[in-house]
Amino acid sequence: MTIEIKEENGGYTALMNGRLDTPAAVQAAKDIQPLMEHADKEITLNCTNLEYISSSGLRLFLSLRKEAASKGGKVIIENINDEIKKVFMMTGFYNLFEIK
């Protein structure tokens, strides 16, 4: 699992690559720290190359959303595959995020 963060148009985009499973979530939590620090901005999570997300990965997304909400920012999730979309639908996450 890798996360590549870019500053773009006054906000941030994180390119999510690989499997965000429970073991990967520990490192991913460290990797998204810059996003937490800039949660007052618009943050886009580009999931084009995200193959899988576990409950630990969902918790990371939720933590980022909560941080953004408290700082006046927002989190947009884009390009999720059909399997991750199903997980988001079953868990109610689909209604918590702006998904493109």
Biopython code that builds the backbone (N, CA, C, O; Angstrom):
import numpy as np
from Bio.PDB.StructureBuilder import StructureBuilder

atoms = [
    (1, "MET", "N", (0.845, -1.179, 0.000)),
    (1, "MET", "CA", (0.000, 0.000, 0.000)),
    (1, "MET", "C", (0.883, 1.233, 0.000)),
    (1, "MET", "O", (1.763, 1.381, 0.848)),
    (2, "THR", "N", (0.642, 2.116, -0.958)),
    (2, "THR", "CA", (1.346, 3.392, -0.968)),
    (2, "THR", "C", (0.329, 4.521, -1.106)),
    (2, "THR", "O", (-0.735, 4.358, -1.703)),
    (3, "ILE", "N", (0.685, 5.657, -0.541)),
    (3, "ILE", "CA", (-0.153, 6.849, -0.641)),
    (3, "ILE", "C", (0.747, 7.991, -1.092)),
    (3, "ILE", "O", (1.726, 8.334, -0.429)),
    (4, "GLU", "N", (0.398, 8.566, -2.224)),
    (4, "GLU", "CA", (1.167, 9.683, -2.772)),
    (4, "GLU", "C", (0.316, 10.945, -2.644)),
    (4, "GLU", "O", (-0.782, 11.016, -3.197)),
    (5, "ILE", "N", (0.822, 11.937, -1.917)),
    (5, "ILE", "CA", (0.065, 13.159, -1.655)),
    (5, "ILE", "C", (0.624, 14.305, -2.493)),
    (5, "ILE", "O", (1.833, 14.535, -2.541)),
    (6, "LYS", "N", (-0.291, 15.018, -3.152)),
    (6, "LYS", "CA", (0.089, 16.177, -3.964)),
    (6, "LYS", "C", (-0.764, 17.367, -3.554)),
    (6, "LYS", "O", (-1.954, 17.233, -3.268)),
    (7, "GLU", "N", (-0.134, 18.530, -3.532)),
    (7, "GLU", "CA", (-0.878, 19.765, -3.288)),
    (7, "GLU", "C", (-1.327, 20.293, -4.643)),
    (7, "GLU", "O", (-0.507, 20.499, -5.537)),
    (8, "GLU", "N", (-2.638, 20.514, -4.796)),
    (8, "GLU", "CA", (-3.201, 20.946, -6.073)),
    (8, "GLU", "C", (-4.351, 21.911, -5.855)),
    (8, "GLU", "O", (-5.223, 21.667, -5.021)),
    (9, "ASN", "N", (-4.353, 22.996, -6.594)),
    (9, "ASN", "CA", (-5.468, 23.945, -6.597)),
    (9, "ASN", "C", (-5.917, 24.364, -5.198)),
    (9, "ASN", "O", (-7.115, 24.486, -4.946)),
    (10, "GLY", "N", (-4.984, 24.582, -4.302)),
    (10, "GLY", "CA", (-5.327, 25.012, -2.947)),
    (10, "GLY", "C", (-5.801, 23.894, -2.044)),
    (10, "GLY", "O", (-6.140, 24.141, -0.887)),
    (11, "GLY", "N", (-5.831, 22.683, -2.539)),
    (11, "GLY", "CA", (-6.234, 21.524, -1.744)),
    (11, "GLY", "C", (-5.197, 20.421, -1.883)),
    (11, "GLY", "O", (-4.078, 20.656, -2.337)),
    (12, "TYR", "N", (-5.579, 19.227, -1.489)),
    (12, "TYR", "CA", (-4.653, 18.097, -1.531)),
    (12, "TYR", "C", (-5.325, 16.900, -2.185)),
    (12, "TYR", "O", (-6.519, 16.658, -2.009)),
    (13, "THR", "N", (-4.526, 16.157, -2.945)),
    (13, "THR", "CA", (-4.991, 14.907, -3.542)),
    (13, "THR", "C", (-4.077, 13.789, -3.063)),
    (13, "THR", "O", (-2.853, 13.908, -3.101)),
    (14, "ALA", "N", (-4.689, 12.709, -2.614)),
    (14, "ALA", "CA", (-3.931, 11.529, -2.199)),
    (14, "ALA", "C", (-4.244, 10.393, -3.154)),
    (14, "ALA", "O", (-5.398, 9.991, -3.301)),
    (15, "LEU", "N", (-3.219, 9.884, -3.794)),
    (15, "LEU", "CA", (-3.349, 8.751, -4.705)),
    (15, "LEU", "C", (-3.166, 7.475, -3.891)),
    (15, "LEU", "O", (-2.077, 7.211, -3.380)),
    (16, "MET", "N", (-4.225, 6.689, -3.770)),
    (16, "MET", "CA", (-4.200, 5.466, -2.977)),
    (16, "MET", "C", (-3.876, 4.291, -3.907)),
    (16, "MET", "O", (-4.570, 4.074, -4.901)),
    (17, "ASN", "N", (-2.830, 3.540, -3.586)),
    (17, "ASN", "CA", (-2.399, 2.422, -4.431)),
    (17, "ASN", "C", (-2.277, 1.141, -3.617)),
    (17, "ASN", "O", (-1.611, 1.118, -2.582)),
    (18, "GLY", "N", (-2.919, 0.079, -4.085)),
    (18, "GLY", "CA", (-2.764, -1.227, -3.441)),
    (18, "GLY", "C", (-3.940, -1.611, -2.563)),
    (18, "GLY", "O", (-5.085, -1.228, -2.807)),
    (19, "ARG", "N", (-3.618, -2.385, -1.526)),
    (19, "ARG", "CA", (-4.627, -2.927, -0.624)),
    (19, "ARG", "C", (-4.527, -2.239, 0.732)),
    (19, "ARG", "O", (-3.498, -2.309, 1.404)),
    (20, "LEU", "N", (-5.604, -1.578, 1.122)),
    (20, "LEU", "CA", (-5.644, -0.924, 2.436)),
    (20, "LEU", "C", (-6.257, -1.917, 3.422)),
    (20, "LEU", "O", (-7.394, -1.769, 3.869)),
    (21, "ASP", "N", (-5.454, -2.939, 3.742)),
    (21, "ASP", "CA", (-5.909, -3.949, 4.695)),
    (21, "ASP", "C", (-5.421, -3.569, 6.095)),
    (21, "ASP", "O", (-4.792, -2.526, 6.274)),
    (22, "THR", "N", (-5.706, -4.403, 7.070)),
    (22, "THR", "CA", (-5.387, -4.069, 8.453)),
    (22, "THR", "C", (-3.890, -3.832, 8.678)),
    (22, "THR", "O", (-3.536, -2.830, 9.300)),
    (23, "PRO", "N", (-2.992, -4.710, 8.200)),
    (23, "PRO", "CA", (-1.561, -4.432, 8.394)),
    (23, "PRO", "C", (-1.113, -3.130, 7.705)),
    (23, "PRO", "O", (-0.301, -2.390, 8.260)),
    (24, "ALA", "N", (-1.628, -2.851, 6.522)),
    (24, "ALA", "CA", (-1.233, -1.647, 5.781)),
    (24, "ALA", "C", (-1.787, -0.380, 6.426)),
    (24, "ALA", "O", (-1.226, 0.702, 6.248)),
    (25, "ALA", "N", (-2.874, -0.504, 7.168)),
    (25, "ALA", "CA", (-3.520, 0.668, 7.772)),
    (25, "ALA", "C", (-2.630, 1.349, 8.808)),
    (25, "ALA", "O", (-2.741, 2.557, 9.020)),
    (26, "VAL", "N", (-1.754, 0.591, 9.451)),
    (26, "VAL", "CA", (-0.857, 1.172, 10.451)),
    (26, "VAL", "C", (0.068, 2.191, 9.777)),
    (26, "VAL", "O", (0.206, 3.318, 10.253)),
    (27, "GLN", "N", (0.695, 1.794, 8.677)),
    (27, "GLN", "CA", (1.574, 2.712, 7.954)),
    (27, "GLN", "C", (0.764, 3.809, 7.269)),
    (27, "GLN", "O", (1.193, 4.962, 7.221)),
    (28, "ALA", "N", (-0.400, 3.453, 6.741)),
    (28, "ALA", "CA", (-1.238, 4.436, 6.052)),
    (28, "ALA", "C", (-1.652, 5.561, 7.003)),
    (28, "ALA", "O", (-1.754, 6.714, 6.584)),
    (29, "ALA", "N", (-1.887, 5.243, 8.266)),
    (29, "ALA", "CA", (-2.249, 6.266, 9.247)),
    (29, "ALA", "C", (-1.122, 7.291, 9.383)),
    (29, "ALA", "O", (-1.382, 8.484, 9.541)),
    (30, "LYS", "N", (0.115, 6.831, 9.321)),
    (30, "LYS", "CA", (1.257, 7.739, 9.367)),
    (30, "LYS", "C", (1.357, 8.527, 8.063)),
    (30, "LYS", "O", (1.657, 9.721, 8.068)),
    (31, "ASP", "N", (1.100, 7.843, 6.945)),
    (31, "ASP", "CA", (1.229, 8.466, 5.626)),
    (31, "ASP", "C", (0.218, 9.582, 5.397)),
    (31, "ASP", "O", (0.507, 10.537, 4.675)),
    (32, "ILE", "N", (-0.976, 9.476, 6.008)),
    (32, "ILE", "CA", (-2.001, 10.505, 5.781)),
    (32, "ILE", "C", (-1.917, 11.648, 6.793)),
    (32, "ILE", "O", (-2.755, 12.550, 6.777)),
    (33, "GLN", "N", (-0.915, 11.618, 7.674)),
    (33, "GLN", "CA", (-0.782, 12.671, 8.673)),
    (33, "GLN", "C", (-0.751, 14.073, 8.053)),
    (33, "GLN", "O", (-1.364, 14.986, 8.605)),
    (34, "PRO", "N", (-0.051, 14.276, 6.912)),
    (34, "PRO", "CA", (-0.094, 15.613, 6.298)),
    (34, "PRO", "C", (-1.519, 16.036, 5.911)),
    (34, "PRO", "O", (-1.845, 17.223, 5.945)),
    (35, "LEU", "N", (-2.354, 15.077, 5.548)),
    (35, "LEU", "CA", (-3.746, 15.404, 5.217)),
    (35, "LEU", "C", (-4.500, 15.831, 6.465)),
    (35, "LEU", "O", (-5.316, 16.751, 6.415)),
    (36, "MET", "N", (-4.233, 15.172, 7.580)),
    (36, "MET", "CA", (-4.875, 15.536, 8.844)),
    (36, "MET", "C", (-4.496, 16.968, 9.233)),
    (36, "MET", "O", (-5.325, 17.736, 9.723)),
    (37, "GLU", "N", (-3.238, 17.303, 9.004)),
    (37, "GLU", "CA", (-2.755, 18.636, 9.357)),
    (37, "GLU", "C", (-3.372, 19.722, 8.477)),
    (37, "GLU", "O", (-3.508, 20.869, 8.901)),
    (38, "HIS", "N", (-3.740, 19.355, 7.258)),
    (38, "HIS", "CA", (-4.322, 20.320, 6.315)),
    (38, "HIS", "C", (-5.801, 20.017, 6.053)),
    (38, "HIS", "O", (-6.309, 20.259, 4.958)),
    (39, "ALA", "N", (-6.479, 19.487, 7.069)),
    (39, "ALA", "CA", (-7.877, 19.075, 6.906)),
    (39, "ALA", "C", (-8.837, 20.252, 6.775)),
    (39, "ALA", "O", (-10.037, 20.057, 6.582)),
    (40, "ASP", "N", (-8.315, 21.472, 6.880)),
    (40, "ASP", "CA", (-9.157, 22.648, 6.651)),
    (40, "ASP", "C", (-9.323, 22.923, 5.156)),
    (40, "ASP", "O", (-10.052, 23.837, 4.770)),
    (41, "LYS", "N", (-8.660, 22.146, 4.329)),
    (41, "LYS", "CA", (-8.718, 22.294, 2.866)),
    (41, "LYS", "C", (-9.595, 21.196, 2.263)),
    (41, "LYS", "O", (-10.096, 20.320, 2.969)),
    (42, "GLU", "N", (-9.764, 21.265, 0.957)),
    (42, "GLU", "CA", (-10.456, 20.183, 0.248)),
    (42, "GLU", "C", (-9.443, 19.069, -0.011)),
    (42, "GLU", "O", (-8.376, 19.299, -0.581)),
    (43, "ILE", "N", (-9.796, 17.870, 0.415)),
    (43, "ILE", "CA", (-8.925, 16.708, 0.252)),
    (43, "ILE", "C", (-9.630, 15.708, -0.657)),
    (43, "ILE", "O", (-10.768, 15.312, -0.404)),
    (44, "THR", "N", (-8.939, 15.309, -1.712)),
    (44, "THR", "CA", (-9.481, 14.308, -2.629)),
    (44, "THR", "C", (-8.692, 13.019, -2.466)),
    (44, "THR", "O", (-7.465, 13.012, -2.573)),
    (45, "LEU", "N", (-9.396, 11.940, -2.210)),
    (45, "LEU", "CA", (-8.777, 10.622, -2.142)),
    (45, "LEU", "C", (-9.047, 9.927, -3.471)),
    (45, "LEU", "O", (-10.164, 9.484, -3.736)),
    (46, "ASN", "N", (-8.018, 9.838, -4.298)),
    (46, "ASN", "CA", (-8.154, 9.197, -5.603)),
    (46, "ASN", "C", (-7.908, 7.705, -5.422)),
    (46, "ASN", "O", (-6.791, 7.277, -5.132)),
    (47, "CYS", "N", (-8.961, 6.926, -5.597)),
    (47, "CYS", "CA", (-8.904, 5.493, -5.322)),
    (47, "CYS", "C", (-8.834, 4.651, -6.593)),
    (47, "CYS", "O", (-9.192, 3.473, -6.581)),
    (48, "THR", "N", (-8.374, 5.252, -7.688)),
    (48, "THR", "CA", (-8.267, 4.528, -8.956)),
    (48, "THR", "C", (-7.512, 3.219, -8.786)),
    (48, "THR", "O", (-7.919, 2.199, -9.342)),
    (49, "ASN", "N", (-6.414, 3.227, -8.024)),
    (49, "ASN", "CA", (-5.573, 2.048, -7.861)),
    (49, "ASN", "C", (-5.734, 1.368, -6.502)),
    (49, "ASN", "O", (-4.910, 0.540, -6.114)),
    (50, "LEU", "N", (-6.807, 1.726, -5.778)),
    (50, "LEU", "CA", (-7.086, 1.064, -4.505)),
    (50, "LEU", "C", (-7.845, -0.221, -4.809)),
    (50, "LEU", "O", (-8.954, -0.192, -5.344)),
    (51, "GLU", "N", (-7.232, -1.347, -4.458)),
    (51, "GLU", "CA", (-7.804, -2.650, -4.806)),
    (51, "GLU", "C", (-8.769, -3.193, -3.750)),
    (51, "GLU", "O", (-9.692, -3.943, -4.067)),
    (52, "TYR", "N", (-8.545, -2.805, -2.490)),
    (52, "TYR", "CA", (-9.291, -3.406, -1.378)),
    (52, "TYR", "C", (-9.234, -2.458, -0.194)),
    (52, "TYR", "O", (-8.252, -1.737, -0.020)),
    (53, "ILE", "N", (-10.280, -2.454, 0.619)),
    (53, "ILE", "CA", (-10.264, -1.680, 1.862)),
    (53, "ILE", "C", (-10.883, -2.520, 2.979)),
    (53, "ILE", "O", (-11.963, -3.089, 2.820)),
    (54, "SER", "N", (-10.181, -2.586, 4.108)),
    (54, "SER", "CA", (-10.673, -3.330, 5.274)),
    (54, "SER", "C", (-11.365, -2.370, 6.224)),
    (54, "SER", "O", (-11.431, -1.169, 5.962)),
    (55, "SER", "N", (-11.877, -2.893, 7.320)),
    (55, "SER", "CA", (-12.513, -2.031, 8.319)),
    (55, "SER", "C", (-11.504, -1.034, 8.893)),
    (55, "SER", "O", (-11.869, 0.091, 9.233)),
    (56, "SER", "N", (-10.248, -1.439, 9.002)),
    (56, "SER", "CA", (-9.209, -0.517, 9.478)),
    (56, "SER", "C", (-9.008, 0.622, 8.485)),
    (56, "SER", "O", (-8.789, 1.765, 8.886)),
    (57, "GLY", "N", (-9.080, 0.319, 7.208)),
    (57, "GLY", "CA", (-8.981, 1.348, 6.182)),
    (57, "GLY", "C", (-10.177, 2.285, 6.209)),
    (57, "GLY", "O", (-10.032, 3.495, 6.041)),
    (58, "LEU", "N", (-11.354, 1.721, 6.422)),
    (58, "LEU", "CA", (-12.557, 2.548, 6.531)),
    (58, "LEU", "C", (-12.447, 3.506, 7.714)),
    (58, "LEU", "O", (-12.867, 4.659, 7.629)),
    (59, "ARG", "N", (-11.877, 3.019, 8.820)),
    (59, "ARG", "CA", (-11.682, 3.874, 9.993)),
    (59, "ARG", "C", (-10.766, 5.053, 9.673)),
    (59, "ARG", "O", (-10.994, 6.163, 10.152)),
    (60, "LEU", "N", (-9.733, 4.818, 8.867)),
    (60, "LEU", "CA", (-8.837, 5.910, 8.471)),
    (60, "LEU", "C", (-9.598, 6.966, 7.665)),
    (60, "LEU", "O", (-9.448, 8.164, 7.905)),
    (61, "PHE", "N", (-10.408, 6.517, 6.717)),
    (61, "PHE", "CA", (-11.199, 7.444, 5.905)),
    (61, "PHE", "C", (-12.132, 8.250, 6.815)),
    (61, "PHE", "O", (-12.280, 9.461, 6.650)),
    (62, "LEU", "N", (-12.760, 7.561, 7.778)),
    (62, "LEU", "CA", (-13.685, 8.219, 8.697)),
    (62, "LEU", "C", (-12.954, 9.226, 9.591)),
    (62, "LEU", "O", (-13.463, 10.319, 9.840)),
    (63, "SER", "N", (-11.780, 8.864, 10.066)),
    (63, "SER", "CA", (-10.986, 9.782, 10.886)),
    (63, "SER", "C", (-10.644, 11.045, 10.117)),
    (63, "SER", "O", (-10.704, 12.149, 10.657)),
    (64, "LEU", "N", (-10.285, 10.875, 8.853)),
    (64, "LEU", "CA", (-9.954, 12.023, 8.015)),
    (64, "LEU", "C", (-11.189, 12.894, 7.791)),
    (64, "LEU", "O", (-11.099, 14.121, 7.799)),
    (65, "ARG", "N", (-12.329, 12.260, 7.592)),
    (65, "ARG", "CA", (-13.581, 13.003, 7.401)),
    (65, "ARG", "C", (-13.922, 13.811, 8.651)),
    (65, "ARG", "O", (-14.300, 14.979, 8.559)),
    (66, "LYS", "N", (-13.786, 13.183, 9.817)),
    (66, "LYS", "CA", (-14.088, 13.873, 11.081)),
    (66, "LYS", "C", (-13.154, 15.062, 11.297)),
    (66, "LYS", "O", (-13.588, 16.126, 11.740)),
    (67, "GLU", "N", (-11.882, 14.879, 10.985)),
    (67, "GLU", "CA", (-10.910, 15.958, 11.140)),
    (67, "GLU", "C", (-11.256, 17.116, 10.196)),
    (67, "GLU", "O", (-11.208, 18.282, 10.587)),
    (68, "ALA", "N", (-11.602, 16.780, 8.957)),
    (68, "ALA", "CA", (-11.974, 17.812, 7.987)),
    (68, "ALA", "C", (-13.238, 18.544, 8.432)),
    (68, "ALA", "O", (-13.320, 19.766, 8.313)),
    (69, "ALA", "N", (-14.210, 17.815, 8.938)),
    (69, "ALA", "CA", (-15.454, 18.443, 9.395)),
    (69, "ALA", "C", (-15.188, 19.407, 10.549)),
    (69, "ALA", "O", (-15.803, 20.471, 10.622)),
    (70, "SER", "N", (-14.289, 19.047, 11.438)),
    (70, "SER", "CA", (-14.001, 19.904, 12.587)),
    (70, "SER", "C", (-13.194, 21.144, 12.208)),
    (70, "SER", "O", (-13.210, 22.144, 12.926)),
    (71, "LYS", "N", (-12.485, 21.076, 11.072)),
    (71, "LYS", "CA", (-11.647, 22.202, 10.648)),
    (71, "LYS", "C", (-12.244, 22.994, 9.479)),
    (71, "LYS", "O", (-11.642, 23.954, 8.999)),
    (72, "GLY", "N", (-13.427, 22.583, 9.028)),
    (72, "GLY", "CA", (-14.071, 23.310, 7.938)),
    (72, "GLY", "C", (-13.647, 22.873, 6.542)),
    (72, "GLY", "O", (-13.940, 23.559, 5.563)),
    (73, "GLY", "N", (-12.967, 21.752, 6.443)),
    (73, "GLY", "CA", (-12.573, 21.225, 5.134)),
    (73, "GLY", "C", (-13.572, 20.192, 4.646)),
    (73, "GLY", "O", (-14.650, 20.035, 5.219)),
    (74, "LYS", "N", (-13.208, 19.496, 3.593)),
    (74, "LYS", "CA", (-14.073, 18.397, 3.145)),
    (74, "LYS", "C", (-13.244, 17.340, 2.447)),
    (74, "LYS", "O", (-12.161, 17.614, 1.930)),
    (75, "VAL", "N", (-13.772, 16.125, 2.441)),
    (75, "VAL", "CA", (-13.100, 14.988, 1.832)),
    (75, "VAL", "C", (-13.960, 14.478, 0.685)),
    (75, "VAL", "O", (-15.149, 14.204, 0.848)),
    (76, "ILE", "N", (-13.336, 14.359, -0.469)),
    (76, "ILE", "CA", (-13.994, 13.820, -1.662)),
    (76, "ILE", "C", (-13.290, 12.514, -2.011)),
    (76, "ILE", "O", (-12.062, 12.434, -1.996)),
    (77, "ILE", "N", (-14.072, 11.507, -2.322)),
    (77, "ILE", "CA", (-13.503, 10.228, -2.739)),
    (77, "ILE", "C", (-13.869, 10.024, -4.201)),
    (77, "ILE", "O", (-15.032, 10.151, -4.585)),
    (78, "GLU", "N", (-12.864, 9.707, -5.013)),
    (78, "GLU", "CA", (-13.146, 9.513, -6.433)),
    (78, "GLU", "C", (-12.549, 8.206, -6.939)),
    (78, "GLU", "O", (-11.555, 7.693, -6.427)),
    (79, "ASN", "N", (-13.212, 7.699, -7.972)),
    (79, "ASN", "CA", (-12.733, 6.530, -8.715)),
    (79, "ASN", "C", (-12.644, 5.247, -7.899)),
    (79, "ASN", "O", (-11.670, 4.504, -8.021)),
    (80, "ILE", "N", (-13.652, 4.978, -7.065)),
    (80, "ILE", "CA", (-13.641, 3.700, -6.347)),
    (80, "ILE", "C", (-14.147, 2.603, -7.288)),
    (80, "ILE", "O", (-15.016, 2.832, -8.130)),
    (81, "ASN", "N", (-13.576, 1.404, -7.120)),
    (81, "ASN", "CA", (-14.019, 0.289, -7.962)),
    (81, "ASN", "C", (-15.342, -0.278, -7.422)),
    (81, "ASN", "O", (-15.809, 0.118, -6.354)),
    (82, "ASP", "N", (-15.921, -1.191, -8.162)),
    (82, "ASP", "CA", (-17.245, -1.728, -7.802)),
    (82, "ASP", "C", (-17.238, -2.463, -6.461)),
    (82, "ASP", "O", (-18.207, -2.374, -5.707)),
    (83, "GLU", "N", (-16.166, -3.182, -6.159)),
    (83, "GLU", "CA", (-16.099, -3.918, -4.892)),
    (83, "GLU", "C", (-16.059, -2.950, -3.707)),
    (83, "GLU", "O", (-16.755, -3.155, -2.712)),
    (84, "ILE", "N", (-15.255, -1.909, -3.814)),
    (84, "ILE", "CA", (-15.168, -0.932, -2.726)),
    (84, "ILE", "C", (-16.473, -0.154, -2.628)),
    (84, "ILE", "O", (-16.904, 0.207, -1.534)),
    (85, "LYS", "N", (-17.097, 0.102, -3.764)),
    (85, "LYS", "CA", (-18.398, 0.783, -3.755)),
    (85, "LYS", "C", (-19.421, -0.052, -2.979)),
    (85, "LYS", "O", (-20.224, 0.495, -2.223)),
    (86, "LYS", "N", (-19.393, -1.380, -3.166)),
    (86, "LYS", "CA", (-20.304, -2.264, -2.424)),
    (86, "LYS", "C", (-20.049, -2.165, -0.926)),
    (86, "LYS", "O", (-20.991, -2.104, -0.136)),
    (87, "VAL", "N", (-18.777, -2.148, -0.535)),
    (87, "VAL", "CA", (-18.420, -2.035, 0.887)),
    (87, "VAL", "C", (-18.945, -0.706, 1.435)),
    (87, "VAL", "O", (-19.509, -0.661, 2.529)),
    (88, "PHE", "N", (-18.759, 0.376, 0.670)),
    (88, "PHE", "CA", (-19.239, 1.685, 1.101)),
    (88, "PHE", "C", (-20.766, 1.689, 1.236)),
    (88, "PHE", "O", (-21.301, 2.296, 2.163)),
    (89, "MET", "N", (-21.460, 1.025, 0.330)),
    (89, "MET", "CA", (-22.922, 0.976, 0.382)),
    (89, "MET", "C", (-23.382, 0.182, 1.613)),
    (89, "MET", "O", (-24.292, 0.610, 2.324)),
    (90, "MET", "N", (-22.750, -0.973, 1.862)),
    (90, "MET", "CA", (-23.157, -1.834, 2.980)),
    (90, "MET", "C", (-22.886, -1.187, 4.336)),
    (90, "MET", "O", (-23.626, -1.418, 5.292)),
    (91, "THR", "N", (-21.833, -0.383, 4.424)),
    (91, "THR", "CA", (-21.444, 0.198, 5.706)),
    (91, "THR", "C", (-22.041, 1.585, 5.939)),
    (91, "THR", "O", (-21.910, 2.139, 7.030)),
    (92, "GLY", "N", (-22.688, 2.143, 4.932)),
    (92, "GLY", "CA", (-23.252, 3.477, 5.063)),
    (92, "GLY", "C", (-22.261, 4.590, 4.754)),
    (92, "GLY", "O", (-22.609, 5.768, 4.835)),
    (93, "PHE", "N", (-21.027, 4.227, 4.399)),
    (93, "PHE", "CA", (-20.005, 5.225, 4.082)),
    (93, "PHE", "C", (-20.353, 5.987, 2.813)),
    (93, "PHE", "O", (-19.933, 7.131, 2.637)),
    (94, "TYR", "N", (-21.112, 5.365, 1.938)),
    (94, "TYR", "CA", (-21.444, 6.016, 0.667)),
    (94, "TYR", "C", (-22.180, 7.337, 0.906)),
    (94, "TYR", "O", (-22.033, 8.284, 0.133)),
    (95, "ASN", "N", (-22.967, 7.395, 1.978)),
    (95, "ASN", "CA", (-23.714, 8.614, 2.294)),
    (95, "ASN", "C", (-22.910, 9.609, 3.126)),
    (95, "ASN", "O", (-23.324, 10.758, 3.281)),
    (96, "LEU", "N", (-21.768, 9.184, 3.663)),
    (96, "LEU", "CA", (-20.963, 10.064, 4.505)),
    (96, "LEU", "C", (-20.002, 10.932, 3.712)),
    (96, "LEU", "O", (-19.567, 11.980, 4.190)),
    (97, "PHE", "N", (-19.669, 10.502, 2.503)),
    (97, "PHE", "CA", (-18.658, 11.178, 1.709)),
    (97, "PHE", "C", (-19.244, 11.672, 0.408)),
    (97, "PHE", "O", (-20.245, 11.143, -0.073)),
    (98, "GLU", "N", (-18.616, 12.689, -0.163)),
    (98, "GLU", "CA", (-18.918, 13.083, -1.536)),
    (98, "GLU", "C", (-18.100, 12.148, -2.423)),
    (98, "GLU", "O", (-16.871, 12.145, -2.366)),
    (99, "ILE", "N", (-18.789, 11.357, -3.240)),
    (99, "ILE", "CA", (-18.123, 10.366, -4.062)),
    (99, "ILE", "C", (-18.344, 10.711, -5.534)),
    (99, "ILE", "O", (-19.470, 10.908, -5.992)),
    (100, "LYS", "N", (-17.228, 10.777, -6.250)),
    (100, "LYS", "CA", (-17.279, 11.100, -7.688)),
    (100, "LYS", "C", (-16.827, 9.928, -8.510)),
    (100, "LYS", "O", (-16.801, 10.009, -9.738)),
]
sb = StructureBuilder()
sb.init_structure("model")
sb.init_model(0)
sb.init_chain("A")
sb.init_seg("    ")
for serial, (resi, resn, name, xyz) in enumerate(atoms, 1):
    if name == "N":
        sb.init_residue(resn, " ", resi, " ")
    sb.init_atom(name, np.array(xyz, "f"), 0.0, 1.0, " ", f" {name:<3s}", serial, name[0])
structure = sb.get_structure()
